[in-house]
Amino acid sequence: MSSDLMRKQMSSKGGFIAALDQSGGSTPRALAQYGIPETAYSGDEEMFRLVHEMRVRIITAPSFNGEKVIGAILFERTMDGEARGKSVPAYLWEDRGVVPFLKVDKGLEEEKNGVSLMKPIPGLDALLARAVKLGIYGTKERSVVNLPNREGIAAIVKQQFDLAQQIAAHGLVPIMEPEVLVKSPDKAGAEAILHEELLKGLNSLPGDYKVMLKVTIPEKADLYKDLADHPRMERVVALSGGYSLDEACERLSHNHEMIASFSRALLGGLKADMSDADFDAKLSSTIDKIYKASVDKV
């Protein structure tokens, strides 16, 4: 029953997905943005404790709820942590009405043919089984496109769809994330090829499970709308990709059937030394902007 309610929310409810899945090399940057420099902690354990405290502060803030934030992507350590005496996935769904997802990729290979494939993911089936027990609804897995190289992009898409099949076998909904870098020398060209390869992949997708797609907001508005309307697609979401909050929201507002899944643009302006009232006021303002860009299209 819970998964049915989650599926209904993710497929049709207005709102956006919060990306709270910074890990490894991106965690110090996230903490620095939050006002905690690397000199303030030593070692990975202390770093991950601090970032967990930051995430718990976000998800327990009054404005962070399923009215506008319909889903949240978690780092594995966050999934395994607690918020107000509950596991984080249970707290998100039961107390906030927010559908929990898990980031499962382990980073990127070196660039080849203009793209960076995902590194191998050892122990993935065991991780997916544990995620199901904890109430996770779906996963997210990121690879990167830099150049409009068809061979490289085809390899990216094949890897994403192969992994999606493994994830779906556990009853989870995969969010495939082939990110086109906003600094690509030919972003529009890379996106055009990516769109073609993704459509081919959807049309030949085995089984009857659904997938989701997380992409960079495209140069050509509504480029991915036909993918959003595809019968095998549950939702298409957009990453902020380094754009400012205002630019990301402006670009997103021109793309129909696409909602946000922002990370840096969502967390910008939140500081560790803010009072709880100021923290929630800032978060609420940002949530309102991202929600409007996700549901109120130009």
C-alpha positions in Angstrom: 0.0 0.0 0.0 2.8 2.4 0.9 4.6 1.7 -2.4 1.4 2.4 -4.3 1.0 5.7 -2.5 4.6 6.6 -3.3 4.2 5.6 -6.9 1.1 7.8 -7.3 3.0 10.7 -5.7 6.1 10.3 -7.8 4.2 9.9 -11.1 1.7 12.7 -10.8 1.9 15.0 -7.8 3.1 18.6 -8.3 6.4 19.4 -6.6 10.1 18.5 -6.8 12.7 16.1 -5.5 15.4 17.4 -3.1 18.9 16.0 -3.8 20.5 15.5 -0.4 23.0 12.9 -1.7 26.4 14.7 -1.6 29.1 12.1 -0.9 32.8 11.6 -0.9 34.5 14.5 -2.7 31.4 16.7 -2.8 30.8 16.6 0.9 33.5 19.2 1.9 32.1 21.5 -0.7 28.6 21.1 0.7 29.8 21.7 4.2 31.8 24.8 3.1 28.7 26.2 1.4 26.9 25.6 4.7 29.5 27.6 6.6 31.7 24.8 8.0 35.2 24.9 6.5 37.5 21.9 6.2 39.6 23.3 9.1 36.6 22.8 11.4 36.8 19.0 11.3 39.3 16.2 10.9 38.7 12.8 9.2 35.8 11.3 7.3 33.8 10.2 10.3 33.6 13.8 11.7 32.9 15.1 8.2 30.0 12.7 7.6 28.6 13.3 11.1 28.5 17.1 10.4 26.8 16.6 7.0 24.3 14.2 8.5 23.4 16.8 11.1 23.0 19.3 8.3 20.6 17.0 6.4 18.6 16.2 9.5 18.2 19.9 10.1 16.9 20.3 6.6 14.4 17.4 6.6 13.1 18.3 10.1 12.5 22.0 9.2 8.8 22.8 9.1 8.9 23.9 5.4 10.4 20.5 4.3 7.3 18.4 3.7 5.4 16.5 1.0 3.3 19.5 0.1 6.0 20.8 -2.2 9.0 18.4 -1.7 7.6 15.1 -3.0 10.9 13.1 -2.9 14.4 13.2 -1.5 17.6 11.5 -2.7 19.8 10.2 0.1 23.4 9.2 0.5 23.9 5.7 1.8 25.1 6.9 5.2 22.0 9.2 5.4 19.7 6.2 4.7 21.4 4.3 7.5 21.1 7.3 9.9 18.3 8.5 12.1 16.1 11.6 12.4 14.0 12.1 15.6 14.3 8.5 16.6 13.4 6.9 13.3 15.4 5.7 10.3 15.7 8.6 7.9 13.6 6.9 5.1 10.8 6.1 7.6 10.9 9.6 9.0 10.7 11.2 5.5 7.7 9.1 4.4 5.8 8.7 7.7 6.4 12.1 9.2 7.0 14.3 6.2 5.2 12.6 3.3 8.4 12.7 1.3 9.3 9.7 -0.9 12.9 8.4 -0.2 15.4 7.5 -2.9 19.0 6.3 -2.5 22.1 7.3 -4.5 23.9 4.0 -5.4 26.7 4.9 -7.8 30.3 5.0 -6.5 31.6 7.8 -8.7 33.0 8.1 -12.2 35.6 6.5 -14.4 38.1 8.7 -16.2 36.7 10.5 -19.3 36.8 8.4 -22.5 35.0 9.3 -25.8 33.8 12.5 -24.2 32.0 10.8 -21.3 32.6 9.4 -17.9 31.0 6.1 -17.2 30.1 5.0 -13.7 32.6 3.0 -11.7 31.7 -0.6 -10.9 29.3 -0.9 -7.9 30.4 -3.8 -5.8 27.8 -5.4 -3.5 24.9 -3.6 -5.3 22.4 -6.4 -4.9 23.0 -6.5 -1.1 22.6 -2.7 -0.9 19.4 -2.7 -2.9 18.0 -5.5 -0.7 18.8 -3.4 2.4 17.3 -0.3 0.8 14.0 -2.1 0.2 13.9 -3.2 3.9 14.4 0.4 5.0 11.5 1.6 2.8 13.4 3.2 0.0 11.3 3.7 -3.2 14.0 4.1 -5.8 17.6 4.8 -6.6 19.7 7.4 -8.5 22.9 6.7 -10.5 24.9 9.4 -12.1 27.2 9.4 -15.1 28.5 12.4 -17.1 28.5 13.6 -20.7 31.0 16.3 -21.7 31.2 16.0 -25.5 28.7 15.2 -28.4 30.4 11.9 -29.1 27.8 9.3 -30.1 29.9 6.3 -29.2 30.5 7.6 -25.7 26.9 8.7 -25.2 25.6 5.4 -26.4 27.9 3.6 -23.9 26.6 5.9 -21.1 22.9 5.1 -22.0 23.6 1.4 -22.3 25.2 1.3 -18.8 22.3 3.3 -17.3 19.7 1.0 -18.8 21.6 -2.2 -17.8 21.8 -0.9 -14.3 18.2 0.1 -14.3 17.2 -3.5 -15.1 19.2 -4.8 -12.1 17.6 -2.2 -9.8 14.1 -2.8 -11.1 14.5 -6.5 -10.3 14.5 -5.5 -6.6 11.2 -3.7 -7.0 12.9 -0.2 -6.9 12.4 2.6 -9.4 15.7 3.7 -11.0 16.5 7.4 -11.7 19.0 7.3 -14.5 21.1 10.4 -14.5 23.3 11.0 -17.6 24.3 14.5 -16.7 25.5 16.8 -19.6 27.9 19.2 -18.1 26.8 22.8 -18.3 30.3 23.8 -19.3 30.3 21.4 -22.3 31.8 23.1 -25.4 28.7 21.9 -27.3 26.0 21.2 -24.7 23.1 21.4 -27.2 24.8 18.9 -29.5 25.5 16.5 -26.7 21.9 16.8 -25.5 20.5 16.1 -29.0 22.5 12.8 -29.2 21.6 11.9 -25.6 17.9 12.4 -26.4 18.1 10.1 -29.4 19.9 7.4 -27.5 17.6 7.6 -24.5 14.5 7.3 -26.8 16.0 4.2 -28.4 16.7 2.7 -25.0 13.1 3.4 -23.8 11.6 1.9 -26.9 13.6 -1.3 -26.4 13.3 -1.5 -22.6 12.5 -5.1 -21.5 9.9 -6.1 -19.0 7.1 -3.8 -17.8 8.8 -1.7 -15.1 9.0 2.1 -15.2 12.1 4.3 -15.0 12.8 7.9 -14.1 15.3 10.2 -15.8 17.4 13.0 -14.3 19.0 15.4 -16.8 20.6 18.8 -17.1 18.1 21.4 -18.0 18.4 21.4 -21.9 19.4 24.3 -24.2 16.4 23.5 -26.3 13.2 23.9 -24.2 11.0 20.8 -24.0 13.7 18.6 -25.6 12.8 15.7 -23.2 9.0 16.2 -23.2 8.4 13.2 -25.4 10.5 11.1 -23.1 8.4 12.3 -20.1 5.3 11.3 -22.1 6.7 7.8 -22.9 4.7 4.9 -21.3 7.8 3.5 -19.6 8.8 6.8 -18.0 7.5 7.6 -14.5 9.0 11.2 -14.3 11.6 13.4 -15.8 13.5 15.6 -13.3 16.2 18.2 -13.7 19.5 18.8 -11.9 20.6 22.4 -11.3 24.1 21.6 -12.6 25.9 24.6 -11.2 23.4 27.1 -12.4 22.3 29.7 -9.8 18.9 29.2 -8.2 17.4 31.9 -10.3 18.9 30.8 -13.6 18.0 27.1 -12.9 14.4 28.0 -12.1 14.1 30.3 -15.1 15.4 27.5 -17.4 13.2 24.9 -15.8 10.1 26.9 -16.1 10.3 26.6 -19.9 10.4 22.8 -19.8 7.0 21.2 -19.5 6.6 17.8 -17.8 9.9 18.3 -16.1 10.3 18.9 -12.3 13.4 19.9 -10.3 15.8 17.7 -8.5 18.2 20.3 -7.2 21.1 20.0 -4.8 23.3 23.1 -4.7 20.5 25.4 -5.8 18.3 24.1 -3.0 20.9 24.4 -0.3 22.4 27.7 -1.2 22.1 30.3 1.5 21.6 27.9 4.3 24.2 28.4 7.1 25.1 26.4 10.2 25.0 29.5 12.4 21.4 30.6 11.4 18.7 30.5 14.0 16.1 27.8 13.4 13.6 30.4 12.4 16.0 32.1 9.9 17.0 28.7 8.6 13.5 27.6 7.9 12.6 31.0 6.4 15.4 30.8 3.9 14.7 27.1 3.1 11.0 27.9 2.7 11.7 30.7 0.2 13.9 28.5 -1.9 11.4 25.6 -1.8 8.7 28.0 -3.0 10.9 29.2 -6.0 11.8 25.6 -7.0 8.2 24.4 -6.6 6.9 27.3 -8.8 9.4 26.5 -11.6 8.4 22.8 -11.4 4.7 23.3 -11.6 4.0 26.8 -13.1 5.4 26.6 -16.7 5.9 29.4 -19.2 
